[in-house]
Amino acid sequence: MKTKLLVRQTGSVIGQTEHQRKVIKGLGLRGPGSHVIVANTPSFRGMVKKVLHLVAVEETDGAAPKA
């Protein structure tokens, strides 16, 4: 089982609700094109689910993402 999630922001938070902006910030994303590796836990999966229309997600083993 993959233990990490690679989350890449694909959309802007402009025009989104304040809650969605806080979730993006809480994930550690800084703008479209930025990415972060987070643990594959229910709390992070719930955060990703709230902003699924703004991010792309793939499972990884924790290695650095391919540019």
Secondary structure, DSSP 8 states (H G I E B T S, - for coil): ---EEEEEE-S--TTS-HHHHHHHHHHT--STT-EEEEE--HHHHHHHHHTTTTEEEEEE-S-----
